[in-house]
């Protein structure tokens, strides 16, 4: 499994997303999966990468939350719907649910 967090450096939530993704992978018995961080440094990078705002969680080349994806060539933050409202990163429970559907 290829697990990535695509982000831009000024995003305040990319590290949180990575930590939660690691926690979710452990919860589903996949602590062996390495999480890779991919920095988008320019609008051109965003355009060619399928970037949908920072952070974007990608599993095996596919956005883990495609319903909230809005492809953009801007270095912009992404929002996720959570039980508590909109947040800058998905919850561990939401990641576990999405990962469980994917594998």
Secondary structure, 3 states (H helix, E strand, C coil): CCEEEEECCCCCCHHHHHHHHHHHHHHCCCCCCCEEEEECCCHHHHHHHCCCCECEEEECCEECCHHHCCCCCCCCECCEEECCEEECCCCHHHHHHHHHHHC
